[in-house]
Amino acid sequence: MSHEEYVYRQQQRVVQVAEQILNQEIGLIEGTRLLSRLRGEVTEGQFDPDFTLFIGIDSETDALPVGDERQFWADSVLLEKDKEIRRLEDFYRDNVVAACKVLISRFGE
């Protein structure tokens, strides 16, 4: 696979994750973390304004259990963390939705 093909596949992954967030098929924080990590695969340089929100949310929520890592947390702790997850997802939802639409427009076919 060429570098261009790899980058293209990662761009399509960005679109897929953004659409999963919009369709509520993946949690907002979990999806944000995925997009934050994909940034380096689809952009050149350290700064890309289309990914700034995702990187910030990833950083702010890195102590919250989402996705597969939840299996390693105690149920009693998850109950408390889930309240914080819901609060932050509600707080960021409108901005994340708008940012996902930008990524879909930018990298979609």
ABEGO torsion letter per residue (X at the ends): XBAAAAAAAAAAAAAAAAAAAAAGABBAAAAAAAAAAAAAAABBEABBAAAAAAAAAAAAAAABBBEAAAAABBAAAAAAAAAAAAAAAAAAAAAAAAAAAAAAAAABX
